[in-house]
Amino acid sequence: MQAAAGNATPLMAYTIVYAFSNVVLPLLGPIVVVIAHALG
């Protein structure tokens, strides 16, 4: 990916998004379940 783009910007963006998703998604899961349970 870095060779195709010619620089490390896409790799950096991927790294940030991957790290963000590894933190946010596990925290967001139980919240979504509670909201779904409250609405249902």
N, C-alpha and C positions, 0 to 999 in steps of 0.2 A: 504494500500500500504506500509506503514511504517513497519507494523508487518511482512509482507511477506519478505521484504528485510532485516530486522534486523537493519536498521539504517535509518537516515533521508535524505540520499543523493538523492534518487529518488524524494522525496517530495521537496527538495530544487531546483533540476533541473526543476521540473514542475512549481514551483513558479516563477523562473526566466524567463522561456519561456513564461508563461502566462502574466507576467507583460510586457515583451518585446513586445509581440504581441498586447497587449492593447494599446501600445504607437505607434508602428511602422505601424500597419495596417491602422489606421485612417489617418495617415499622408501620407502613400503611395498611398491610394486610389485615391485622386485627381491627383496625379502625373501620375498614370497609365492612367487615363481618358484623361489627356492632351496629353500624348504620343499617345494614340490610336486615338484621334481626329486629331492630326497632321499627322499621317500616313494614315488615312482613308480619 
